């Protein structure tokens, strides 16, 4: 096992720079290129029993690197297409910075919600997205988006109600109804 680890370490040290140069020339960013090299060496580690020795090892590494570069590029194209589709479907926002223009009471109520609730409400109210569009944006089903939106609205209403009652004297806050129905 130690020999195998040492051999892999030598492979890595001897060919990392060559693979990085290969990937940099083919990828859109340095980060993508570094990911390609990491993924290539992960393949080499899993297939270390198949690795040739000597100068053929360097050539062998270019095979998986070529495939990983293609996968990275396909992923980049998919993300760009999704972004373009979403941009085409989204209606322009009604205001420049809704968070700043929102009344203090609303901003305070939103601040009491968790980030998921705030995001789904903002996507709907401020970005004008439908539940279907929210589902696409969040990578969830449309029914799940509807449910999240419904629950977030309920929590926001409760936060607004609590804020509304917070500023009133206790004698003016309606008491919760605990009365039993009389027959």
N, C-alpha and C positions, 0 to 999 in steps of 0.2 A: 504494500500500500504506500509506503514512504517513497519507493521508486516511482510509482505512478504520480504521486503528488509533485515530486521533484521534476519529473518530465513535463508535467503540465505547467508548472511554474516557469520552466525554461521556455516552453512554447509561448507563454504569455509575454514574458520579458523580451523574447527575441522577435516577436511579431506584432506586438501591440501598436507600435508607431506606424508600421506599414498598413495595418488594417484601419487605423484612424485616418491616415492620409487618404486611403481608398474611400472611406465613408464620407469624409469632409467634401471630397470632390463630387459626391453624388447626392448629398442631402441638403435640405433647405436651411438647416441650422447646425451649429456646432453641437448643440444638445442632442439633436437627432442622430448626429454622427457618433457621439459617445454612446448613445443608447444602442446603436447598431453594433458597435464593437462589444459592448457588454453582452448583448444577446448572442452574438457570434461565439464568444467564449463560453457562454452558458451551453450552447449547442455542443461545442467542442468538449466541454466537461462531461456532458451526458453521453457523448459518443467517443470518449477517450480510448476505448478499446479498438475503435475503428481508425484512429489517427495514424497516418503513416509517420515514419521517422525521417530525419534529415530534411533536405530542402523541399521534399514533397509535402511536408506538414504545412508550410507557408501557403503553398498552392491549394491544399485542401481547405484551408480556412477561408479562402476567397469564395468558395462555393456557398457555404451557409451565409457569408456576409452579403453576397449578391441577393440571396432570397430575402434576407432581413431588410435590406435596403428597399426592395420592392414592396414588402409589407408596410414599411414605414410610409412610403409614398402613397400607397393605396389608402392607408389610414388618414393621411393628410388630405387627400382628395375627398374622402368621405366626409371628414369634418368640415371642409370648405363648402361642399354641396349642401350639407345640413344647415350651415350658417346662412348660406345664400337663400335656401328655401324659407327659413324662419324670417330672415330680413324681408323677404318679399311678402310674407303673410302678416307681418306685424304692422298695425296701424301706428302712425306717429303719435307720440305722447302729446297730451293736451297742454302741458306746461313744461318749461325748461327744467326745473328742479322741484318736483312735487314734494320731496322731503322737506325742503325749505319753506315752500308755500303752504304746507299743511298747517292747520291751526294747532296751537300748542297742545290743546286738549287731545287731539288726535295723535300727535307725535308722542305724547306721554303714554297714551293707551297702547300704542304700537310698541313702545319700549318695554312694556310689561310682558309682551308675547315672546315666545321662543323664535329663533331665527327662521325655522321652517314656516311658521304661521306668517311672520312678517313678509317673507319672500313670496309666498303664494298670493297674499293680499296685494302686494305691490305689483306683481306680474299681472294680476287681474285689473286692479283699479287704476294703477298708474301707467302701465304699459299697454293696457287695453287688450290683453290676451284672453281668449276664450278658454274654457276648461280643456278643450281638445288641444289648443296651442300650449297651455301650461303643461299638459301631459307630455307633449313632444319635448318641450324645453327641459322638463325634469326627468324624462326617461321613464315615465310611469304610465299606467293605463288611464284612459279618460275617466272611467268611474272613480278611480283612486284620486284623480285630480279634483273631481267634483266633491268628493267626500272631504278631502283636505281643505278645499275652499270653504265648504259649509262649516266645518269645525272651526276654522280660523275666523270666519265671520262671527260665529257664536261667541268665541273667546274675546274678540274685539268688542262686541256689543256688551259683554259682561264687564270688560275693563272700562269702557266708556260709562256704563251705568254706575260702577263703583266710584269712578272719578266724579261723576255728577253728584252722587250722594256725599262724597267726602268733604265737600265745601259747605254743606248745610249743617245747621245745629242739629244735634241728636233728636230733638223734639220734632223736627220737620222731616226726618228720614222715615219713609214708610216702613213699618215693622213687617217682617215676613209673615205671611198668612199661615198660621198654624191651626186655624179653626177647623173643626170637623163639621162636615155638612150635617145640619139638623134636619130631622124628618118632619 
